[in-house]
Amino acid sequence: MKSEPSYSSIKTYLSAILACLLLTPPLASRLEVKLFLKGVLHLRPSRKTIPPPWDLNFVLEKLTLPSFESAKSCSLQHCTWKTIFLVAITSARSFSELQALYGLLSLYCFP
């Protein structure tokens, strides 16, 4: 399946082209370019990805289960997860910062 470029991709391509072309007046100020970008925005509107809702109390309850409690019996993996989460939850200044972590989960590899 071939996907078409999004509005933001097209704007990026246009910026790259305009950076190479030194035109006076700038091409981006031309009415045709503005109308083209407006049309692309209507055809391919930006989609906001909404992170799934989560309940802090539910997570904290799970962190008190036997598999996460007692540093002596807790596995290194569970201890690491618990530590990372507790540091993140206490150091985040706002809920949106915690939601941003959700988007980074693909960067972490836990076997």
VEXNU-890112 format. One record per atom (N, C-alpha, C): residue number from 1; z, x, y; atom name; chain. Coordinates in pm, 1 decimal. Each point is the difference from the previous one (the first is absolute). Last residue first. Layout:
BEGIN
{atom NUM,{Z,X,Y},"CA","A"}
...
This chain:
BEGIN
{atom 111,{2733.5,1297.6,-725.2},"N","A"}
{atom 111,{-42.2,-24.5,-139.6},"CA","A"}
{atom 111,{85.6,-104.1,-69.2},"C","A"}
{atom 110,{-138.2,60.2,525.4},"N","A"}
{atom 110,{119.3,3.2,-83.5},"CA","A"}
{atom 110,{-41.6,-28.3,-143.1},"C","A"}
{atom 109,{-230.8,129.6,497.4},"N","A"}
{atom 109,{-28.6,-10.5,-143.2},"CA","A"}
{atom 109,{130.4,17.0,-76.3},"C","A"}
{atom 108,{-211.3,-131.1,529.9},"N","A"}
{atom 108,{108.8,50.3,-83.3},"CA","A"}
{atom 108,{-32.5,-21.8,-145.8},"C","A"}
{atom 107,{-282.1,-153.0,349.2},"N","A"}
{atom 107,{6.1,145.3,14.1},"CA","A"}
{atom 107,{106.7,61.8,-89.5},"C","A"}
{atom 106,{-73.8,-474.4,48.5},"N","A"}
{atom 106,{-106.4,59.6,-80.9},"CA","A"}
{atom 106,{1.3,151.8,6.7},"C","A"}
{atom 105,{296.8,-266.7,267.6},"N","A"}
{atom 105,{41.5,10.9,-139.8},"CA","A"}
{atom 105,{-106.8,62.6,-87.5},"C","A"}
{atom 104,{7.0,-117.7,488.6},"N","A"}
{atom 104,{-6.2,138.7,-45.0},"CA","A"}
{atom 104,{33.8,16.1,-148.3},"C","A"}
{atom 103,{21.6,-418.3,245.6},"N","A"}
{atom 103,{-138.6,44.4,-1.8},"CA","A"}
{atom 103,{-17.2,140.7,-50.7},"C","A"}
{atom 102,{434.1,-183.2,60.6},"N","A"}
{atom 102,{-67.3,-69.0,-109.6},"CA","A"}
{atom 102,{-145.5,45.5,-11.7},"C","A"}
{atom 101,{276.4,141.1,361.2},"N","A"}
{atom 101,{18.2,78.5,-122.0},"CA","A"}
{atom 101,{-72.6,-63.5,-117.4},"C","A"}
{atom 100,{24.2,-222.0,415.7},"N","A"}
{atom 100,{-103.3,103.4,-1.1},"CA","A"}
{atom 100,{12.3,86.9,-124.2},"C","A"}
{atom 99,{326.7,-326.8,92.4},"N","A"}
{atom 99,{-121.2,-62.0,-51.8},"CA","A"}
{atom 99,{-112.5,102.5,-7.6},"C","A"}
{atom 98,{400.7,132.7,198.5},"N","A"}
{atom 98,{17.3,-14.4,-144.7},"CA","A"}
{atom 98,{-124.0,-62.1,-62.9},"C","A"}
{atom 97,{8.1,33.2,461.5},"N","A"}
{atom 97,{-7.0,134.6,-56.5},"CA","A"}
{atom 97,{18.0,-3.8,-151.3},"C","A"}
{atom 96,{50.6,-396.7,246.3},"N","A"}
{atom 96,{-140.7,36.8,-13.7},"CA","A"}
{atom 96,{-16.0,141.2,-55.8},"C","A"}
{atom 95,{431.1,-180.5,110.7},"N","A"}
{atom 95,{-51.6,-52.6,-125.8},"CA","A"}
{atom 95,{-144.7,42.4,-22.4},"C","A"}
{atom 94,{300.2,319.8,300.2},"N","A"}
{atom 94,{-39.6,-139.8,3.4},"CA","A"}
{atom 94,{-56.4,-39.9,-136.3},"C","A"}
{atom 93,{190.7,427.6,76.5},"N","A"}
{atom 93,{45.0,-61.8,124.8},"CA","A"}
{atom 93,{-37.1,-147.2,6.8},"C","A"}
{atom 92,{117.2,344.6,-428.9},"N","A"}
{atom 92,{-107.3,-75.4,65.4},"CA","A"}
{atom 92,{55.4,-70.0,123.2},"C","A"}
{atom 91,{272.0,251.9,-314.3},"N","A"}
{atom 91,{-59.1,76.4,109.3},"CA","A"}
{atom 91,{-112.4,-73.9,72.4},"C","A"}
{atom 90,{248.3,-173.6,-383.3},"N","A"}
{atom 90,{97.8,30.9,104.3},"CA","A"}
{atom 90,{-61.6,74.4,117.8},"C","A"}
{atom 89,{-259.6,-125.3,-383.5},"N","A"}
{atom 89,{54.5,-122.8,57.9},"CA","A"}
{atom 89,{99.8,29.9,111.8},"C","A"}
{atom 88,{-193.2,362.9,-246.0},"N","A"}
{atom 88,{-102.1,-72.3,77.2},"CA","A"}
{atom 88,{59.8,-120.6,70.2},"C","A"}
{atom 87,{273.5,243.5,-294.9},"N","A"}
{atom 87,{-27.8,80.1,119.6},"CA","A"}
{atom 87,{-101.0,-73.3,88.7},"C","A"}
{atom 86,{94.4,-194.6,-413.1},"N","A"}
{atom 86,{115.8,-10.8,88.9},"CA","A"}
{atom 86,{-18.1,83.6,127.1},"C","A"}
{atom 85,{-336.7,20.4,-337.5},"N","A"}
{atom 85,{6.8,-133.2,61.1},"CA","A"}
{atom 85,{115.0,-8.4,99.5},"C","A"}
{atom 84,{-45.2,397.3,-247.8},"N","A"}
{atom 84,{-112.2,-16.0,93.6},"CA","A"}
{atom 84,{8.6,-134.4,70.1},"C","A"}
{atom 83,{312.0,82.0,-343.5},"N","A"}
{atom 83,{24.8,84.9,117.1},"CA","A"}
{atom 83,{-108.0,-18.0,104.8},"C","A"}
{atom 82,{-54.7,-218.1,-414.1},"N","A"}
{atom 82,{110.2,-59.6,75.3},"CA","A"}
{atom 82,{26.8,79.0,128.2},"C","A"}
{atom 81,{-320.6,169.6,-301.2},"N","A"}
{atom 81,{-46.2,-125.2,61.5},"CA","A"}
{atom 81,{108.2,-60.0,88.8},"C","A"}
{atom 80,{119.7,378.7,-253.8},"N","A"}
{atom 80,{-94.4,34.8,107.0},"CA","A"}
{atom 80,{-48.3,-124.7,72.1},"C","A"}
{atom 79,{266.5,-56.3,-381.8},"N","A"}
{atom 79,{81.3,55.2,108.2},"CA","A"}
{atom 79,{-87.6,35.7,121.1},"C","A"}
{atom 78,{-212.2,-141.2,-394.3},"N","A"}
{atom 78,{68.8,-111.0,64.4},"CA","A"}
{atom 78,{85.6,47.2,117.3},"C","A"}
{atom 77,{-215.7,334.3,-254.2},"N","A"}
{atom 77,{-100.1,-85.9,63.6},"CA","A"}
{atom 77,{68.3,-115.3,73.8},"C","A"}
{atom 76,{261.4,289.0,-266.6},"N","A"}
{atom 76,{-42.2,66.5,123.9},"CA","A"}
{atom 76,{-99.3,-86.6,76.6},"C","A"}
{atom 75,{350.8,-252.2,-311.9},"N","A"}
{atom 75,{-109.6,95.8,-18.7},"CA","A"}
{atom 75,{-38.9,60.2,134.4},"C","A"}
{atom 74,{503.8,-175.6,-122.1},"N","A"}
{atom 74,{-126.2,-41.3,62.8},"CA","A"}
{atom 74,{-107.7,105.7,-24.1},"C","A"}
{atom 73,{473.2,36.0,-118.8},"N","A"}
{atom 73,{-84.0,-64.3,-101.2},"CA","A"}
{atom 73,{-137.3,-41.1,52.1},"C","A"}
{atom 72,{322.8,226.0,281.4},"N","A"}
{atom 72,{5.1,71.6,-128.0},"CA","A"}
{atom 72,{-96.0,-59.6,-102.2},"C","A"}
{atom 71,{76.7,-194.9,434.5},"N","A"}
{atom 71,{-87.4,117.6,6.6},"CA","A"}
{atom 71,{-2.6,77.7,-131.5},"C","A"}
{atom 70,{102.1,-522.1,108.9},"N","A"}
{atom 70,{63.1,115.0,-63.2},"CA","A"}
{atom 70,{-96.0,118.3,-8.0},"C","A"}
{atom 69,{-257.2,-447.8,72.5},"N","A"}
{atom 69,{137.3,36.4,34.6},"CA","A"}
{atom 69,{47.8,120.1,-80.8},"C","A"}
{atom 68,{-427.8,-231.6,-50.7},"N","A"}
{atom 68,{1.7,71.5,127.5},"CA","A"}
{atom 68,{139.4,49.3,38.5},"C","A"}
{atom 67,{-91.7,-254.3,-401.4},"N","A"}
{atom 67,{-99.8,108.1,-4.6},"CA","A"}
{atom 67,{-3.4,82.2,128.9},"C","A"}
{atom 66,{287.4,-394.7,-50.0},"N","A"}
{atom 66,{46.0,120.1,-69.9},"CA","A"}
{atom 66,{-100.5,115.3,-2.1},"C","A"}
{atom 65,{-23.5,-341.8,411.8},"N","A"}
{atom 65,{-7.1,-15.7,-146.2},"CA","A"}
{atom 65,{43.0,130.5,-67.0},"C","A"}
{atom 64,{-58.2,-83.4,480.0},"N","A"}
{atom 64,{135.8,7.0,-55.0},"CA","A"}
{atom 64,{2.2,-22.7,-150.6},"C","A"}
{atom 63,{-397.7,-26.6,270.9},"N","A"}
{atom 63,{47.4,138.4,7.1},"CA","A"}
{atom 63,{143.9,15.5,-49.5},"C","A"}
{atom 62,{-206.2,-428.1,34.6},"N","A"}
{atom 62,{-62.1,75.5,-108.8},"CA","A"}
{atom 62,{47.9,145.2,-1.1},"C","A"}
{atom 61,{138.5,-279.6,354.2},"N","A"}
{atom 61,{61.4,-44.4,-126.4},"CA","A"}
{atom 61,{-55.2,80.4,-117.4},"C","A"}
{atom 60,{-195.1,69.2,420.6},"N","A"}
{atom 60,{132.6,61.2,-7.1},"CA","A"}
{atom 60,{74.8,-41.9,-127.0},"C","A"}
{atom 59,{-417.2,-200.8,86.4},"N","A"}
{atom 59,{-17.0,142.8,-29.9},"CA","A"}
{atom 59,{136.2,68.7,-13.9},"C","A"}
{atom 58,{-3.3,-450.6,135.9},"N","A"}
{atom 58,{-47.6,10.1,-137.7},"CA","A"}
{atom 58,{-11.4,147.3,-41.7},"C","A"}
{atom 57,{103.8,-95.6,449.3},"N","A"}
{atom 57,{113.7,-27.1,-88.7},"CA","A"}
{atom 57,{-39.2,12.3,-147.4},"C","A"}
{atom 56,{-338.0,37.8,332.2},"N","A"}
{atom 56,{87.2,116.7,-4.0},"CA","A"}
{atom 56,{117.8,-21.5,-94.9},"C","A"}
{atom 55,{-494.1,-219.4,-24.3},"N","A"}
{atom 55,{135.3,-39.5,33.7},"CA","A"}
{atom 55,{92.5,119.7,-18.1},"C","A"}
{atom 54,{-560.4,-95.0,116.0},"N","A"}
{atom 54,{99.7,49.4,-94.4},"CA","A"}
{atom 54,{137.7,-30.1,54.4},"C","A"}
{atom 53,{-581.7,-114.1,55.6},"N","A"}
{atom 53,{138.8,-11.5,44.5},"CA","A"}
{atom 53,{94.9,57.2,-105.2},"C","A"}
{atom 52,{-506.0,188.8,70.7},"N","A"}
{atom 52,{73.4,-109.0,-64.5},"CA","A"}
{atom 52,{144.0,-5.5,49.7},"C","A"}
{atom 51,{-392.7,174.0,321.5},"N","A"}
{atom 51,{76.1,47.3,-115.2},"CA","A"}
{atom 51,{77.9,-114.0,-63.2},"C","A"}
{atom 50,{-467.2,-28.9,263.7},"N","A"}
{atom 50,{139.1,-38.1,16.0},"CA","A"}
{atom 50,{76.3,48.2,-123.2},"C","A"}
{atom 49,{-474.4,129.1,270.3},"N","A"}
{atom 49,{65.2,-7.1,-129.7},"CA","A"}
{atom 49,{147.8,-25.3,23.1},"C","A"}
{atom 48,{-445.7,-126.5,301.6},"N","A"}
{atom 48,{131.0,62.0,0.0},"CA","A"}
{atom 48,{58.5,-14.2,-140.4},"C","A"}
{atom 47,{-523.3,13.7,190.0},"N","A"}
{atom 47,{98.1,-67.3,-84.5},"CA","A"}
{atom 47,{130.6,76.5,5.6},"C","A"}
{atom 46,{-465.6,-71.4,333.4},"N","A"}
{atom 46,{99.0,89.7,-59.9},"CA","A"}
{atom 46,{99.2,-82.1,-80.8},"C","A"}
{atom 45,{-507.9,-174.4,71.7},"N","A"}
{atom 45,{128.5,10.7,69.7},"CA","A"}
{atom 45,{95.8,92.4,-75.9},"C","A"}
{atom 44,{-527.8,-83.3,12.2},"N","A"}
{atom 44,{93.3,70.7,-88.1},"CA","A"}
{atom 44,{134.3,16.2,69.8},"C","A"}
{atom 43,{-345.5,-246.0,213.2},"N","A"}
{atom 43,{-49.7,-4.7,-138.1},"CA","A"}
{atom 43,{98.5,60.4,-99.6},"C","A"}
{atom 42,{94.5,9.9,466.4},"N","A"}
{atom 42,{-2.0,-139.7,-44.0},"CA","A"}
{atom 42,{-46.9,-11.4,-144.6},"C","A"}
{atom 41,{-1.8,425.3,204.2},"N","A"}
{atom 41,{138.5,-46.2,-10.3},"CA","A"}
{atom 41,{6.3,-144.5,-48.7},"C","A"}
{atom 40,{-420.4,187.3,94.1},"N","A"}
{atom 40,{55.1,56.8,-123.5},"CA","A"}
{atom 40,{143.1,-47.3,-19.8},"C","A"}
{atom 39,{-208.8,-119.3,402.0},"N","A"}
{atom 39,{-58.2,-71.4,-113.7},"CA","A"}
{atom 39,{54.3,49.4,-132.8},"C","A"}
{atom 38,{124.1,227.6,390.9},"N","A"}
{atom 38,{62.4,-131.5,0.1},"CA","A"}
{atom 38,{-51.5,-83.6,-117.1},"C","A"}
{atom 37,{-196.9,417.6,75.4},"N","A"}
{atom 37,{135.6,14.3,-53.4},"CA","A"}
{atom 37,{73.2,-133.8,-4.3},"C","A"}
{atom 36,{-429.5,3.3,195.1},"N","A"}
{atom 36,{-9.4,34.9,-141.5},"CA","A"}
{atom 36,{138.7,9.7,-62.5},"C","A"}
{atom 35,{-31.0,-60.6,465.4},"N","A"}
{atom 35,{-32.0,-123.3,-72.7},"CA","A"}
{atom 35,{-10.3,24.8,-150.1},"C","A"}
{atom 34,{66.0,374.4,276.3},"N","A"}
{atom 34,{118.5,-86.1,5.9},"CA","A"}
{atom 34,{-23.5,-129.8,-76.9},"C","A"}
{atom 33,{-362.3,292.3,50.6},"N","A"}
{atom 33,{99.0,58.6,-90.9},"CA","A"}
{atom 33,{125.1,-87.0,-3.8},"C","A"}
{atom 32,{-339.8,-119.6,303.9},"N","A"}
{atom 32,{-46.2,-18.2,-138.3},"CA","A"}
{atom 32,{102.1,51.7,-101.0},"C","A"}
{atom 31,{68.4,67.1,469.8},"N","A"}
{atom 31,{26.6,-136.6,-42.1},"CA","A"}
{atom 31,{-39.6,-22.3,-145.8},"C","A"}
{atom 30,{152.4,487.0,186.4},"N","A"}
{atom 30,{-117.8,-88.2,3.4},"CA","A"}
{atom 30,{34.5,-136.0,-58.8},"C","A"}
{atom 29,{287.1,396.1,18.8},"N","A"}
{atom 29,{14.7,-95.3,109.8},"CA","A"}
{atom 29,{-119.0,-96.0,9.2},"C","A"}
{atom 28,{26.2,363.0,-316.4},"N","A"}
{atom 28,{101.1,-101.3,-32.7},"CA","A"}
{atom 28,{16.6,-103.6,109.5},"C","A"}
{atom 27,{-285.2,389.1,46.6},"N","A"}
{atom 27,{-59.9,-104.7,-82.8},"CA","A"}
{atom 27,{99.5,-112.8,-29.0},"C","A"}
{atom 26,{25.0,309.6,450.0},"N","A"}
{atom 26,{35.5,2.8,-142.1},"CA","A"}
{atom 26,{-55.4,-120.3,-75.0},"C","A"}
{atom 25,{-274.3,160.6,428.8},"N","A"}
{atom 25,{137.4,-43.5,-24.4},"CA","A"}
{atom 25,{29.3,-1.7,-150.4},"C","A"}
{atom 24,{-179.9,334.2,-1.3},"N","A"}
{atom 24,{49.7,-51.4,126.0},"CA","A"}
{atom 24,{-85.9,-119.2,37.1},"C","A"}
{atom 23,{138.0,314.5,-475.0},"N","A"}
{atom 23,{-89.8,-84.3,78.6},"CA","A"}
{atom 23,{68.2,-44.5,128.6},"C","A"}
{atom 22,{46.5,327.8,-440.2},"N","A"}
{atom 22,{53.1,7.0,136.6},"CA","A"}
{atom 22,{-96.2,-74.1,91.6},"C","A"}
{atom 21,{126.0,13.7,-553.6},"N","A"}
{atom 21,{-98.5,-31.3,103.6},"CA","A"}
{atom 21,{65.8,3.7,137.4},"C","A"}
{atom 20,{259.1,76.2,-387.2},"N","A"}
{atom 20,{-110.8,96.3,-9.8},"CA","A"}
{atom 20,{-104.2,-21.2,110.3},"C","A"}
{atom 19,{373.8,-288.3,-48.0},"N","A"}
{atom 19,{55.9,132.2,27.9},"CA","A"}
{atom 19,{-109.5,105.9,-2.3},"C","A"}
{atom 18,{-96.4,-447.8,-120.8},"N","A"}
{atom 18,{10.5,16.7,145.4},"CA","A"}
{atom 18,{58.0,135.7,37.6},"C","A"}
{atom 17,{-27.4,-119.8,-456.4},"N","A"}
{atom 17,{-135.8,14.1,55.4},"CA","A"}
{atom 17,{7.3,27.9,149.4},"C","A"}
{atom 16,{403.7,-93.4,-219.9},"N","A"}
{atom 16,{-52.5,129.6,-44.5},"CA","A"}
{atom 16,{-138.9,25.1,57.2},"C","A"}
{atom 15,{198.1,-418.4,77.4},"N","A"}
{atom 15,{68.9,104.8,76.4},"CA","A"}
{atom 15,{-50.8,138.3,-37.4},"C","A"}
{atom 14,{-157.9,-367.3,-245.8},"N","A"}
{atom 14,{-54.6,-2.0,135.2},"CA","A"}
{atom 14,{65.1,108.8,85.8},"C","A"}
{atom 13,{167.6,-66.7,-432.6},"N","A"}
{atom 13,{-134.7,58.5,-5.5},"CA","A"}
{atom 13,{-61.1,8.7,139.8},"C","A"}
{atom 12,{409.3,-221.6,-37.2},"N","A"}
{atom 12,{17.2,143.5,-22.4},"CA","A"}
{atom 12,{-134.8,70.6,-4.6},"C","A"}
{atom 11,{4.2,-467.1,26.7},"N","A"}
{atom 11,{44.2,57.3,127.2},"CA","A"}
{atom 11,{19.4,150.8,-12.3},"C","A"}
{atom 10,{-100.9,-232.6,-390.7},"N","A"}
{atom 10,{-117.8,2.8,87.8},"CA","A"}
{atom 10,{37.6,57.7,136.2},"C","A"}
{atom 9,{347.0,-68.9,-307.0},"N","A"}
{atom 9,{-88.1,108.2,-45.3},"CA","A"}
{atom 9,{-121.4,13.4,91.0},"C","A"}
{atom 8,{297.3,-356.9,73.1},"N","A"}
{atom 8,{59.6,126.7,43.7},"CA","A"}
{atom 8,{-84.3,118.9,-44.6},"C","A"}
{atom 7,{-132.5,-431.7,-140.9},"N","A"}
{atom 7,{-13.2,12.9,145.0},"CA","A"}
{atom 7,{54.0,134.8,47.2},"C","A"}
{atom 6,{-154.1,2.4,-503.1},"N","A"}
{atom 6,{81.7,-90.1,80.6},"CA","A"}
{atom 6,{-25.3,25.4,148.9},"C","A"}
{atom 5,{-359.1,80.5,-420.7},"N","A"}
{atom 5,{103.3,62.8,84.1},"CA","A"}
{atom 5,{72.8,-103.1,85.5},"C","A"}
{atom 4,{-198.2,-131.8,-484.1},"N","A"}
{atom 4,{-52.1,26.3,133.3},"CA","A"}
{atom 4,{109.9,61.0,86.0},"C","A"}
{atom 3,{-75.7,27.0,-555.5},"N","A"}
{atom 3,{72.3,-63.8,109.9},"CA","A"}
{atom 3,{-61.1,40.8,133.3},"C","A"}
{atom 2,{-163.6,-49.6,-541.9},"N","A"}
{atom 2,{-12.5,78.8,121.9},"CA","A"}
{atom 2,{69.7,-73.4,114.0},"C","A"}
{atom 1,{36.6,13.0,-563.1},"N","A"}
{atom 1,{0.0,-84.0,117.2},"CA","A"}
{atom 1,{0.0,89.0,124.2},"C","A"}
